[in-house]
């Protein structure tokens, strides 16, 4: 009994430490956003502001075009997420339920394509986008961000669909359903956790992407939040309090998504891993 109590206590302490490590950056951003630039440059560093102020939030939200950056990122991320869920679900279902030549080779190629560093395709991507009129457009980023998370999404949904009982599909065929109707009416409704996991992952990839946005966007009214955050670093210095306030604002959409879909995300990730 004593041994179990000690083990349980150690587990609780470990979880508290992990939680502290995970939340400390968010806490540090929050207290940084409440300090003035004068206090931020003081030595020694203060753990809590002498006088907490929301002035940096006002400066970020009202005096700078940050709301525009958020709208741009939301638009791009939502469209990329929806396209990614549609494409990955259909591709994964095809790989999981149909037989065709070189299926395993193509499936492995999808995974290998994800292993190339993003910097290796910047030059050909830039040239292609300039040629087809996609440079400095949100449509170009939507298409690109859809492909960024596609390989992982396909493999995760592939493992999930393989675990769907064949009896459900056979029963649907007996009732006269074709492959597309089976996919939309039978498979998708019972695959919501996997789809939710893919959706959250796709959204996070699009929401946090910086390199491609920096290279493929030149107009300030089209900037995303990742570029907007970098604009607080200037040749005259870094506005840490405004960057902290902007970072807190940026985390709100992702926190809302995790609160709404957290349960489905965990179920989807674990089910895809086990059933794969």
LUMDRENZA-954921 format. One record per residue (C-alpha): residue number from 1; residue in one letter; x, y, z. Coordinates in steps of 0.02 Angstrom, whole numbers, plus 50000, padded with zeros to 5 digits. Example, Ala and Ser with C-alpha at 12.3 -4.5 7.8 and 13.67 -1.06 7.14 Angstrom:
REC zanu papa  east north    up
REC    1    a 50615 49775 50390
REC    2    s 50684 49947 50357
***
This chain:
REC zanu papa  east north    up
REC    1    x 50000 50000 50000
REC    2    x 50141 50118 50046
REC    3    x 50230 50079 49883
REC    4    x 50074 50119 49780
REC    5    x 50054 50285 49872
REC    6    x 50235 50333 49836
REC    7    x 50218 50287 49653
REC    8    x 50057 50386 49639
REC    9    x 50137 50537 49723
REC   10    x 50286 50529 49605
REC   11    x 50169 50521 49455
REC   12    x 50074 50675 49516
REC   13    x 50237 50770 49542
REC   14    x 50297 50721 49368
REC   15    x 50133 50777 49289
REC   16    x 50140 50943 49382
REC   17    x 50318 50972 49321
REC   18    x 50270 50930 49142
REC   19    x 50120 51046 49153
REC   20    x 50230 51185 49223
REC   21    x 50358 51164 49083
REC   22    x 50220 51164 48951
REC   23    x 50129 51318 49019
REC   24    x 50277 51424 49072
REC   25    x 50310 51497 48898
REC   26    x 50127 51552 48889
REC   27    x 50141 51628 49063
REC   28    x 50301 51718 49016
REC   29    x 50221 51790 48859
REC   30    x 50076 51853 48964
REC   31    x 50183 51942 49094
REC   32    x 50295 52012 48956
REC   33    x 50143 52086 48871
REC   34    x 50097 52177 49031
REC   35    x 50266 52262 49055
REC   36    x 50329 52425 48984
REC   37    x 50485 52426 48874
REC   38    x 50579 52514 49014
REC   39    x 50541 52375 49138
REC   40    x 50582 52241 49010
REC   41    x 50759 52309 48994
REC   42    x 50788 52313 49181
REC   43    x 50915 52198 49264
REC   44    x 50877 52091 49362
REC   45    x 50723 52033 49269
REC   46    x 50560 52047 49367
REC   47    x 50448 51895 49373
REC   48    x 50289 52001 49380
REC   49    x 50260 52177 49310
REC   50    x 50273 52320 49435
REC   51    x 50113 52387 49358
REC   52    x 50023 52272 49238
REC   53    x 49960 52365 49085
REC   54    x 49855 52314 48935
REC   55    x 49927 52455 48830
REC   56    x 50022 52333 48719
REC   57    x 49860 52243 48675
REC   58    x 49783 52409 48624
REC   59    x 49935 52452 48519
REC   60    x 49934 52283 48432
REC   61    x 49746 52274 48401
REC   62    x 49704 52457 48363
REC   63    x 49861 52545 48306
REC   64    x 49929 52404 48197
REC   65    x 49845 52301 48060
REC   66    x 49853 52143 48165
REC   67    x 49666 52104 48150
REC   68    x 49691 52101 47962
REC   69    x 49833 51976 47981
REC   70    x 49721 51864 48088
REC   71    x 49579 51869 47961
REC   72    x 49700 51824 47822
REC   73    x 49772 51679 47921
REC   74    x 49600 51615 47972
REC   75    x 49539 51619 47792
REC   76    x 49692 51529 47725
REC   77    x 49700 51402 47868
REC   78    x 49514 51358 47863
REC   79    x 49513 51330 47674
REC   80    x 49676 51231 47681
REC   81    x 49606 51125 47824
REC   82    x 49444 51085 47733
REC   83    x 49536 51041 47573
REC   84    x 49662 50937 47670
REC   85    x 49525 50838 47759
REC   86    x 49433 50804 47595
REC   87    x 49586 50751 47496
REC   88    x 49668 50649 47634
REC   89    x 49505 50559 47677
REC   90    x 49469 50508 47498
REC   91    x 49650 50459 47463
REC   92    x 49665 50360 47625
REC   93    x 49500 50270 47591
REC   94    x 49562 50221 47418
REC   95    x 49725 50154 47488
REC   96    x 49637 50061 47631
REC   97    x 49491 49982 47538
REC   98    x 49539 49959 47355
REC   99    x 49668 49853 47266
REC  100    x 49768 49926 47122
REC  101    x 49944 49904 47050
REC  102    x 50090 49978 47148
REC  103    x 49979 50028 47293
REC  104    x 50112 50000 47424
REC  105    x 50244 50089 47320
REC  106    x 50133 50242 47295
REC  107    x 50088 50243 47480
REC  108    x 50272 50240 47528
REC  109    x 50311 50376 47400
REC  110    x 50181 50488 47484
REC  111    x 50275 50469 47648
REC  112    x 50448 50491 47569
REC  113    x 50392 50652 47484
REC  114    x 50362 50726 47656
REC  115    x 50543 50696 47706
REC  116    x 50617 50827 47589
REC  117    x 50660 50991 47677
REC  118    x 50547 51137 47634
REC  119    x 50695 51244 47579
REC  120    x 50734 51122 47437
REC  121    x 50576 51168 47340
REC  122    x 50572 51357 47370
REC  123    x 50655 51407 47205
REC  124    x 50550 51295 47089
REC  125    x 50395 51339 47190
REC  126    x 50430 51524 47172
REC  127    x 50455 51507 46984
REC  128    x 50297 51403 46964
REC  129    x 50191 51523 47064
REC  130    x 50255 51673 46964
REC  131    x 50216 51582 46801
REC  132    x 50037 51535 46848
REC  133    x 49988 51697 46935
REC  134    x 49984 51622 47110
REC  135    x 50123 51730 47180
REC  136    x 50067 51853 47315
REC  137    x 49894 51774 47324
REC  138    x 49799 51687 47462
REC  139    x 49741 51553 47340
REC  140    x 49922 51501 47313
REC  141    x 49950 51483 47500
REC  142    x 49788 51386 47521
REC  143    x 49843 51258 47392
REC  144    x 50019 51249 47463
REC  145    x 49966 51233 47644
REC  146    x 49845 51094 47593
REC  147    x 49991 50990 47529
REC  148    x 50105 51024 47679
REC  149    x 50006 50913 47797
REC  150    x 49938 50794 47666
REC  151    x 50062 50651 47684
REC  152    x 50041 50634 47873
REC  153    x 49852 50655 47858
REC  154    x 49838 50518 47726
REC  155    x 49937 50396 47830
REC  156    x 49839 50433 47987
REC  157    x 49671 50413 47899
REC  158    x 49737 50259 47810
REC  159    x 49769 50174 47977
REC  160    x 49598 50229 48039
REC  161    x 49502 50167 47887
REC  162    x 49590 49999 47892
REC  163    x 49514 49972 48063
REC  164    x 49335 49998 48002
REC  165    x 49246 49829 48004
REC  166    x 49217 49756 47831
REC  167    x 49046 49697 47886
REC  168    x 48982 49876 47883
REC  169    x 49032 49898 47701
REC  170    x 48963 49729 47653
REC  171    x 48796 49770 47734
REC  172    x 48792 49935 47640
REC  173    x 48828 49848 47474
REC  174    x 48685 49726 47506
REC  175    x 48572 49878 47530
REC  176    x 48625 49940 47358
REC  177    x 48754 50072 47405
REC  178    x 48897 50109 47286
REC  179    x 49077 50148 47340
REC  180    x 49049 50336 47351
REC  181    x 48888 50318 47451
REC  182    x 48972 50193 47568
REC  183    x 49113 50318 47595
REC  184    x 49000 50467 47630
REC  185    x 48856 50381 47722
REC  186    x 48944 50242 47817
REC  187    x 49132 50272 47833
REC  188    x 49141 50459 47864
REC  189    x 49009 50466 48003
REC  190    x 49102 50337 48108
REC  191    x 49272 50416 48070
REC  192    x 49241 50585 48152
REC  193    x 49382 50568 48280
REC  194    x 49509 50531 48143
REC  195    x 49445 50672 48034
REC  196    x 49450 50791 48183
REC  197    x 49632 50743 48217
REC  198    x 49676 50775 48035
REC  199    x 49584 50940 48039
REC  200    x 49674 51003 48194
REC  201    x 49842 50950 48125
REC  202    x 49809 51032 47956
REC  203    x 49749 51192 48038
REC  204    x 49903 51202 48150
REC  205    x 50020 51176 48001
REC  206    x 49936 51315 47902
REC  207    x 49916 51432 48052
REC  208    x 50099 51423 48104
REC  209    x 50183 51420 47932
REC  210    x 50308 51562 47912
REC  211    x 50438 51526 47779
REC  212    x 50323 51503 47630
REC  213    x 50215 51651 47682
REC  214    x 50368 51762 47694
REC  215    x 50430 51713 47521
REC  216    x 50265 51705 47426
REC  217    x 50181 51861 47496
REC  218    x 50237 52040 47464
REC  219    x 50081 52146 47492
REC  220    x 50057 52199 47673
REC  221    x 49868 52183 47663
REC  222    x 49891 51998 47623
REC  223    x 50013 51958 47764
REC  224    x 49977 51816 47884
REC  225    x 50001 51821 48073
REC  226    x 50170 51734 48063
REC  227    x 50238 51878 47960
REC  228    x 50144 52002 48070
REC  229    x 50234 51937 48224
REC  230    x 50403 51958 48142
REC  231    x 50367 52142 48109
REC  232    x 50389 52180 48293
REC  233    x 50574 52150 48265
REC  234    x 50643 52309 48186
REC  235    x 50813 52388 48154
REC  236    x 50783 52498 48307
REC  237    x 50748 52353 48425
REC  238    x 50622 52220 48471
REC  239    x 50455 52270 48545
REC  240    x 50443 52124 48665
REC  241    x 50285 52181 48754
REC  242    x 50189 52202 48590
REC  243    x 50256 52036 48527
REC  244    x 50200 51953 48689
REC  245    x 50025 52028 48672
REC  246    x 50015 51975 48490
REC  247    x 50073 51799 48534
REC  248    x 49937 51784 48667
REC  249    x 49806 51840 48540
REC  250    x 49873 51716 48412
REC  251    x 49857 51568 48531
REC  252    x 49671 51600 48562
REC  253    x 49604 51516 48402
REC  254    x 49711 51361 48431
REC  255    x 49658 51350 48613
REC  256    x 49475 51360 48561
REC  257    x 49501 51220 48435
REC  258    x 49586 51108 48563
REC  259    x 49449 51140 48690
REC  260    x 49313 51097 48564
REC  261    x 49400 50950 48479
REC  262    x 49525 50891 48609
REC  263    x 49432 50730 48647
REC  264    x 49409 50687 48463
REC  265    x 49591 50730 48430
REC  266    x 49655 50607 48560
REC  267    x 49536 50471 48500
REC  268    x 49585 50499 48320
REC  269    x 49772 50495 48352
REC  270    x 49766 50340 48462
REC  271    x 49645 50248 48348
REC  272    x 49748 50287 48193
REC  273    x 49906 50228 48280
REC  274    x 49830 50066 48344
REC  275    x 49731 50021 48189
REC  276    x 49869 50061 48067
***
